[in-house]
Amino acid sequence: MSETAPRDEAPGAKPGRKERLRAELRTYALVASYLWVCFSAVVFYKVAVLRGEGVHILPFGFAVGKALILGKFLLIGEAIAIGERYRARTVMRDIPIKVAVLFLFLVALTLVEELLVGYFKGHGFGETLAELRRREPLELLAECLLLILILVPLVTVKELSRILGPGVLGRMLRDPSPPRRE
């Protein structure tokens, strides 16, 4: 997720607080933007299906809010190195393990978020949990599967960036590709 290295510092020097903050905000913006695009696609699909049933809603604020919240949760997970102790021998094994650990982390934090929102709305924890249990199981399963599908590319890019080294993947994506050898 984060791969920025300050350009004006000597290699091996620790970046200052300002540079770390800038890098973290940039990473947060990139992750939240990616999540926003993914959640917006889901919302567009849901709106299209509901319109077919005669229900007209526009819940697009949901996509922005969820992207910002989950984006911050992902950065918290990265900061506390969640899943790092489960490192596998190969990247092909590492990615599913990290996706699973991050998924469980996001589900737990989302549950805490829902409980806090319910609390601030004046609902007790039991009442909020009862509301969550009333949700359609198929819808919850679909949301879980979508979250996993969203995490796979995100974790894959992060792992590739880690393996290639700071800034390498970004340069590969930004710089013109070298001509093909034949």
SULGIWO-V518576 format. One record per pair of residues at least 6 apart in sequence whose C-alpha atoms are under 7 Angstrom apart, sorted by the first residue. I is the first residue (numbers start at 0). J is the second residue. Records with the same first field share a line. If there is no record, write none. Layout:
BEGIN
I->J / J
END
This chain:
BEGIN
0->26 / 156 / 157
1->26
2->160 / 165 / 166
3->22 / 165 / 166
4->165 / 166
5->14 / 18
27->70 / 71
30->70
31->66 / 67 / 70
34->66
35->62 / 63 / 66
38->62
39->59 / 62
42->59
46->56 / 57
49->55
72->105
82->97 / 100
86->93
87->93
94->154 / 155
98->147 / 150 / 151 / 154
102->147
114->124 / 127
117->123 / 127
118->124
160->168
END
